[in-house]
Amino acid sequence: MRTREESEELIRNKLALLPDKPGCYLMKNAEGKIIYVGKAKVLKNRVRSYFTGSHDGKTQRLVSEIRDFEYIVTSSNIEALILECNLIKQYYPRYNVLLKDDKSFPYIKITNEEQPRLEVTRKIIKDKGKYFGPYPNAFAAQETKKLLDRLYPLRKCKTIPDRVCLYYHLGQCLAPCVHDITREQNEEMVQGIVRFLSGGHDQVKKELSSKMHAAAEELNFERAKELRDLLINIDAVMEKQKITTTDVVDRDIFGYAVDKGWMCVQILYMRQGKLIERHVTMFPFYGDEYDDFVSYVMQVYSENPALPREIFLPGRSQAAADTALPVESAAVQPADPSDAAALPEAAEGAGQGISPAAGASGRSFADAGGRSRREAALAELADHAAAEEADLHAAAGPSDSDQKDVKAALESWLKVKVYFPQRGLKKQMIEMATDNARVGLEEKFRLIERDAQRTVLAVEQLGSWLGTGPVRRIEAFDNSNIQGSDPVAGMVVFTDGKPDRKEYRKFKIRTVKGPDDYQSMREVIRRRYERVLKENLPLPDLIIVDGGKGQISVAVDVLENELGLFVPVCGLSKDVKHKTAMLLAGDPPQVVPIPRDSQEFYLLHRIQDEVHRYAITFHRESRAKSMVVSQLDAIPGIGEKRRKLLLKHFGSVKKIKEAAVEDFRPLGIGEKLAEVILQSLRGEVEGEPQN
């Protein structure tokens, strides 16, 4: 491993050799691990900028860990953009924006099989299946699938059985298990599903409506009722949202905001002209904000075959703007030419006022060309909408080279249209996403600040109730055993009202036999604070024991009479429902009347739940290990060495039980001993099962 001086010298030498070409660079730490991947139009300028001049705190943190770098030259900026995405997916660098699957939306999928199936999935893989979505929630996707199952009877079984099932009798499956279903029949149903999910549900409704009326005329009222219910279900499933556009284009709209080293990205999903869902992601970023945003967008679509027809992105200058038009202003100007036709009343109202100039010339309701004021107003709106549409297409080829590269990379890679809207409703969609991202970040920081204030207040108030002043460090103890077997204890630490997990400690009870909670507590308190005194560790401001007066008196006796420590000790007792009931403190211990709806009581409740969880988890681990040890140790010919070898090779006692005699040969265990092991673990004696 190089020293810091050697690393700096190596970096200086490499910086002098950087080319004036586009490409990607990979920053490494002292262990040689890649911690950041970036792209550059000119590698020499971009990489040098990390090691010259001043940086903000987050970038300085990245630079302080860099000990080496590599670079890959590409033939164009577009190649660099795509290569960066692939390198991030390959190395998962610590300081890059990483797409985490913390939330995935459901999609409806038509499988690519000889007998296709319809299913709801959250996993999108490139298997030539047809994906539709995303849907607002799993319920909406499942309801849509149920509706399609009734309309188009594709097979339902994952594996084709040897006889018909209930779906066949319900008319929701053609039963390819017993009938020959042709490719043409399946293709017809698949095309119907595709048409329905692609916005053709109105045509399906017309067909169902005509069938319903025909069934009613034939007095087949039961069939007519089924068709009527289907029509109602279609209306319920495909109900329009509040935010709509007059077209039916599937598009994803991106917006982002940054603050205090964090970025929030909002994706608005519009399907069939309806805003159906949004996806919010927050993460810290360390590079250029717009570059990291673009990196996130590339990762979103890198392995997603369910693509929209259009993607709307903010430009670098757009995202940097601090102000944005309110979304409600969309009603003032139509976004598309079709929007103008939707506002005839507004146009007419705008044209009914008579100006003095018009009255003087005698042309109150006609312009110079002889058109009515209404026609002129509508023409003006149409011209405005057409101009706006032209602006949208002009934005598809923006002057900013970054936007050109992003557009070219995404369009060539994904085969979708990418726009950077400049005005009108489509621009306001971007602003809505950006505003929501900004609000999301503000809410995050307000919640953090509020949580911190409430925690500090709880710590101060708890100290006031106990008369000790603020209790910044709290250490809590709990014992766990089953009828005295495998007794253990756990200690958790809360600092300033928050769990400090690196300070947690586990204890195996050594000297106590049987279920003696008091003596177990005595041993744990003695061992913990003897170590604190010996290693000069920080003392807590408050010690909490899980229990009542007995546990408190034991802890105080050890601390004061054996160790000479005078630290406040209190106990937490539980009610019949095993919930935190009261706090006991003082000499003799008395109930501290803390209100149950106060922040300090909530803090005590969290502490008791956490220490109980920690202790009982450790007890379960210890008991599981002891059961394994006792089972194997009871077998003649198995000592500690062979026991460890068996567990390492097979992984568990269950796997050993399921093994065959020949599976023991790689471990050097003969056939006779292997049979003894299997008979002992399976509870057999001389091949006969035990009663």
Disulfide bonds with the S-S distance in Angstrom:
none
